[in-house]
Structure formats: structure tokens, C-alpha cells
Amino acid sequence: MHVTRLKEAPAYEAPNHFDMRCLRLQGKEAGPSVQMWMGMSQILPGGHTGLDDSPMEKLYLVLEGQLHMVGELDGVRQEQVLGPYDSCRFAPGEKRQLINRGNRPVLVALVMPTAPPAP
């Protein structure tokens, strides 16, 4: 068993993430993990990610606040608003954007693989 206490979770910078503070909860620099890692981000009002794709599947869980999730796959764009305990999956290759359009911070958890799937 490997435990990461929140007060000891290392911060990390993610590209195209604006007005966000990201912590690694498991995997990578937070400790051993073979297949996946887990993070948690606080997104300030007006904070967002870019509309970027990734070769890896991503799972998000909103813990606090209201978060706008934008997805685009094969030219089809959709947007959903998620509240506490709502979750969202983005497929490999799907563009995704997280946006806090509210006046309160949002807290969201992320789980994703450590490496893209083998071809």
C-alpha cells in the first residue's frame, strides 16, 4: 500500500492549464504506479485548459463546484456542465477542455494511464 497525504502531494505544472493548481495524488512523482496516475486540480474562476487532444483516455470527477466540460471528436463538439460527484470520460484522441465559468473555485480529480496504449 502507498499512501499520499494531501499535505505532502507534490504540485505539478500542466501545459495549457490556466489559473489552475494541480497536485499529484498517486503515481509519477507522488509514488509508485504501474498503469495509471491520479491528480487533483483546483480551477479558479475563469480558469481553464486548452482544447487539446491526447492519445490517452482521461477520467474526471468533480468534487466541488460546477465545471463546464467541452469535448470534440471527429469534428463533433459537445458541452456538458458537471456538478459535485458527476464524472466524465474522454476517449483517446478526443479533444477536451475544462472551464470554470462560475465565481467559485472548482475541485476536480483526474485519473489517466501513465503511457498511451500499445498500437
QUIKAJO-V469373 format. One record per residue. N is the residue number from 0. PHI is phi in whole degrees, 0 to 359 (none if undefined). BURIAL is I if it has 9 or more other ideal C-beta (glycine too) atoms within 8 Angstrom, else O. Layout:
# QUIKAJO-V469373
n	phi	burial
N	PHI	BURIAL
N	PHI	BURIAL
This chain:
# QUIKAJO-V469373
n	phi	burial
0	none	O
1	234	O
2	251	O
3	244	I
4	281	O
5	306	O
6	294	O
7	252	O
8	293	I
9	286	O
10	283	O
11	217	I
12	258	O
13	246	O
14	296	O
15	58	O
16	246	I
17	238	O
18	55	I
19	226	I
20	240	O
21	247	I
22	239	I
23	267	I
24	264	I
25	213	I
26	80	I
27	49	O
28	288	O
29	273	I
30	144	O
31	291	O
32	195	I
33	270	O
34	245	O
35	210	I
36	221	I
37	230	I
38	227	I
39	220	I
40	234	I
41	257	I
42	249	I
43	288	I
44	307	I
45	84	O
46	289	I
47	193	I
48	252	I
49	286	O
50	273	O
51	239	I
52	259	O
53	210	I
54	285	O
55	246	I
56	295	I
57	227	I
58	240	I
59	239	I
60	227	I
61	282	I
62	261	I
63	214	O
64	91	I
65	232	I
66	234	I
67	272	I
68	246	I
69	247	I
70	233	I
71	217	I
72	221	I
73	54	O
74	79	O
75	262	O
76	252	O
77	220	O
78	224	O
79	227	O
80	253	O
81	249	I
82	245	I
83	307	O
84	73	O
85	279	O
86	230	I
87	212	I
88	244	O
89	246	I
90	285	O
91	305	I
92	86	O
93	280	I
94	288	I
95	218	I
96	217	I
97	250	I
98	223	I
99	261	I
100	266	O
101	266	O
102	254	O
103	235	O
104	298	I
105	246	I
106	243	I
107	225	I
108	258	I
109	228	I
110	231	I
111	207	I
112	294	I
113	283	I
114	211	O
115	297	O
116	296	O
117	293	O
118	293	O
